[in-house]
Amino acid sequence: MTDRILPLQNAPVSGGLSAAVVRFLVASSRTGKVPAGKLFFAEGDQGGAMYALRYGGASVYRSSKTDDKLLRLLGEGDCCGEKSLTDLRLRSASVRALEDCRPWRFRRMLCLICTRTRVTWCNLRSCR
């Protein structure tokens, strides 16, 4: 389990959480599959969960009338959708799997529970 959670524990979104807290979050999360070419979520969707990639790669992009603008490429341990945990707005970008992905899915309620117990899940160490 330690090898599986290390990329997540080192991710900027984790804010340096201890291994014990990350293990609790992982144990309380859902894992899923997102096949290559499919969306995790689309720009304009209602938020409510964030995702952390266990395996695979994805792209974050915004759409305009003429094209899609790539914002970032994601790999193992990277997170997406964390903004929806704090601002309750619609998704500001889309995330598409570039290859078969296995993400953890963390619901907003789980993150709020951790925040109420003085674990600041949404305390970003950096704003990449």
Stockholm file with secondary structure:
# STOCKHOLM 1.0

chainA/1-128         MTDRILPLQNAPVSGGLSAAVVRFLVASSRTGKVPAGKLFFAEGDQGGAMYALRYGGASVYRSSKTDDKLLRLLGEGDCCGEKSLTDLRLRSASVRALEDCRPWRFRRMLCLICTRTRVTWCNLRSCR
#=GR chainA/1-128 SS CHHHHHHHHHSGGGTTCCHHHHHHHHHHSEECCBCTTCEEECTTCBCCEEEEEEECCEEEEEECSSCEEEEEEECTTCEECTTHHHHCCBCSSEEEESSCBEEEEEEHHHHHHHHHTTCCTTCCSCCC
#=GC SS_cons         CHHHHHHHHHSGGGTTCCHHHHHHHHHHSEECCBCTTCEEECTTCBCCEEEEEEECCEEEEEECSSCEEEEEEECTTCEECTTHHHHCCBCSSEEEESSCBEEEEEEHHHHHHHHHTTCCTTCCSCCC
//
